[in-house]
Structures are given as C-alpha cells and as structure tokens.
C-alpha cells in the first residue's frame, strides 16, 4: 500500500464522508426510530418501556449499515470505479477515510443516548446491566456500519446490505434463554458477565469488518492486523459468553 500523508486532502475527505453519513436519509430514518423508542419510554417510564430505548437505538444500526453500504457503492452506481481508482489517493486510503467517517453518526448516537441515559438515571434506578447494555449500543452502530463498508467492497450489490438488515431482525432470538443469543448483534444481555463480554465482542466485530473492508482489493499490514485483533477479541469474548 502506498504511503499517503494525512494532510488536508484526507482530513477533508473524512469530514465530507462523515457529513454524508450523518445526513443520509437512511441514518435519519434510524434516528426517527430511536426517537420513537425514547418517546415510548418517556410516556410510560423505565420499568415498563425502558427496553424501547435499547430497541430504538439498536435498530438504528441496520439503517446505518445500509447507509454506509450505499455511500460506499456510489462509485459503482455512477460507473466511475476506474476513474476513482486512477486518483492519486489510493483506494485503501479512501476506504479508510470512510471507515473513520463512521465516527460522525456514532458520535451523534452517543450524544443522544447519553442525554437519554442521564435523564433515565436521574429519575429511575438503573442497574449495572442496564448501563452496560446501553453502553453497547454505539458499538453495535460501529460494527454494523463497518460491515456495510465491507459488504460494498467485497459484494458490490445494492441488494445484499438491505437483505442482511432484514435478516438481522429475524435472527434476533428475543427471549430465547440460550447463551449464544447474546452474540447476535442486535440482542442484549440479561446478566452482568454477558453484558461486559459483549463490549469487546462488538469491538472485535468492528475491527474485523474494518480489516475486511481495507483488504479489498489488496491486503495490507493494517488490514491484516485489524482483522487478526478483531478475530481474537471476537473469539475470546464469545468463548467467555458460551462457557
């Protein structure tokens, strides 16, 4: 991979992609879903509808995954792949900029979730499992957003990400008591141990998907390192949950 200095061009690209993601109609649709979950909680209280806060913010993640997928696929839709690959900035650097830009919708999520959590904590008795489950939501966002980029790089089809987003909903096992259900991205944990281990698990998924995105069309030390670290985190945390 060619070395490219992190100069103004790269910084401007990260800002541009971040703005595109934060203002993307699909991400904004996810914001509406999260707002609906928060409204249900505000109307009924934490004990009755606290779960709607988690559900609303968790469902933002598939919307964001499809948004990052659509943004990454814009070259293919515009038939400009060859022209973009001829630009001085390597493809891997542009993909890295897009992965970094995921921080924009993630930070907006953290801000909104932080405000709701602070209000809930001031009015209701949130236990440590509640707080850990809420803390996992931004990581769900980054993991699925990175997956959206990886899907666009490896399977450049506008059908794959939306189909997977729907599948995530149906693959979420709900009240199934099996330990493996905690490993489903949109699910939550019912005990402290599983809730703690979901954090490195989701971080590992983020790094693994980011490494996969950067590895197309050519592997680099960065992509391999991210994938290896991510795979290690996923394996160790999943083993801890399942044993």
N, C-alpha and C positions, 0 to 999 in steps of 0.2 A: 504494500500500500504506500502510495506516495505521501510524503510528509507535507502537510499544509499548515501554515501558521494560523493560529486562532485570531486572526485580525478582524478588522471591521466587517469584511465581507461575510465571514462565518457568523459573527455576532448578529449582524442584520438578518441573516437567513434564519437563525434561531428565533429572533423576535417576530419575523414575518410568519413563520410556520406556527409559532405559538399563538399569534393573533388569529390566524386562520382556524386553528383548532378551537380556541376559546369562543369564536363567533360562529362556528359551524352549526347549521340548523339541527343536525343530529345531536350534538352535545347540548344545545339549548333545549331540545326536546327532553333530554335526560334531566336537565335542570328542572323542567316543569314537573317531571315525575317525582324527583326528590322533594320539590316544594309541596307536592300533594301529600307525600308521606309525612312531612313536617306539619302540615295543616291538620292532618288527622290526629297527630299526637297532641297538638295544641288544643284541639277541640275536646279530646277525651281523656287526656292525662297519660302519664308514662306507664302505669301499671296495666292499662287497657290497650293502649296503642303505641307504646314505645317501640314495638317491633316495626311499625310502619316507617320510622326514621331510618332504621337499617335497610329495610326493603327498598325504600325510595332511593337512597344513595347507592345501594348495591346495584340497582337497575340502571343507574347512570353509566356503569362500567361497560355493558354491552353497547349502549348508544355511542360511547366514546370510542370503543373498539372499531365500530363500523365507520365512525368519522375519521379516525386515523387511517383506516384502510382506504377510504375514498380519497383522502388527500394524497396518500402515497401513490395511488393508482392514477392520478391526474395525467401523468406523462403518457400512460397507455391509452387513456381516453382521448387525449389530444394528438395521438400518433407522433409524439415528439421524443421518443426514447432515444433515438440515435443522436439527435441534436443535443439533448441534455448530457448524454454520455461523452460528447465531444467537448464539453465545457472544461475550463482549467481546473475547477474544483472536482475532485474525484467523487464517484457515486457514493462510496462508503462515507465520505465526509458529509455529503448531503443527507444521507440516511441517518448519520449520527446527529446531525442538526435537528432532524425531525423527531428523533427519539428524545433529544434534550428538550424539544418544544413541548413534549408531553407534560412537562412541569407546569405549563400555563393552566390547562384545565384542572390539573391536580391541585395546584395552589388555590384555585378558586373553590374547589371542593373542600379543601382543608379549612378555608376561611368560613364557608357556610356551615360546615359540620362543626367547627369549633364554636361558632356562635350558638348553634342549637344545643350542643353538649353543655356549654357553660350555663345556658338557661335551664336545661333539664337538671343539672347538678345543683343549681341554686334552689330549685323548687321540689325536687324529689330525691329519694335516697338511691343513687346509682351504685351498684356494687362493682367489684373489680372486673367481673366477667363482662358487665355492660360496657365499661370503659375500654376494655381490651377489644371487644367486638367492634365498637365504634372506631377504635384506632386502626383496625384492619381495613376500613373502607377506602382510604386513599391508596393503599397498596393494591387492593382489588382493581382500582382505577388504573394504576400504572401498569399492572400485569396485563390486563386485557388490552390496554392501549398499545403496549409494546407488541402484543400478539397481533393486533390489527396491522401494524407495520410489517411484521414478519410474514404474515399471510400474503400481503401485497407483493413482497419481494419474491416469495417462493411460488405462490399460486396467484398470478395476476388476473384474477377474475372478480367481477363485481358481485358475484353470487355467493362466494364462499363465506365471507365475513357475516353477512346478514343471516345466512343459514345457520352458522355456528352460534350466533347470538340467540336465535330462537331455540337451538338445541340446548344451550346453557340453561335456559329457563326450564325446559322439560327434564333436564338431567339433574336438577336440584332436588334432592330426595326429601326435603321437608322434615317431617317428624320421624323419619327412619332413625332408630337408635344406633345403627351401625357406626363404628368409629370412622370408616372410610368416608362418610358423608362430609366430614369436616374438610376433606381435601378438595371438595368441589368448590370452585372459585366463588360462587355466589352464596354459598351456605355460610352459616355461623357456627359458633361453638357454644356448648352449654356448661362447660366447666373451665376452671382457670388454666389447667395444664394444656388442654387442647387450644384454648384461646391464645395462650402465649406462643405455642408452636406454630400457629397459623401465620404469625408475623414473619419469621424467617422463611417459611414456606412460600408465602406470597412474594417476598423479596426475591427469593430464588427463582420463581417463575418469571419475574420481571427481567432479571439478569439473563436467564436462559433465552427468553424470547428476543431480548435486545441483541444478544450474541448471534442468534439465528438470523435476525434481520441484517446485521452487519456482514454476515458470512456470504451473502449473495450480492454480487456474482463471484467474489473471491474472498477466501478466508484470510484473516489477518491475525496477528498475535492478540489484538484487542478482542476480536470476536471469539476466538478460541478461549481466552481467559474468562470472558464474561460467561460463556456457555458452561465452562467447567465449574466455575464458582457457583453459578446458578444451579447446575445439576447437583452439586454437592449439598447445597442448602436444601434443595427440594428432597433429596434422598434421605438426609439425616432427620429433617423435621418430620417428614412423612413416616419414617420408621418410628420416631418417638410417639407420634399420634396413634399408630396402629398397634404398638406393643404395650 
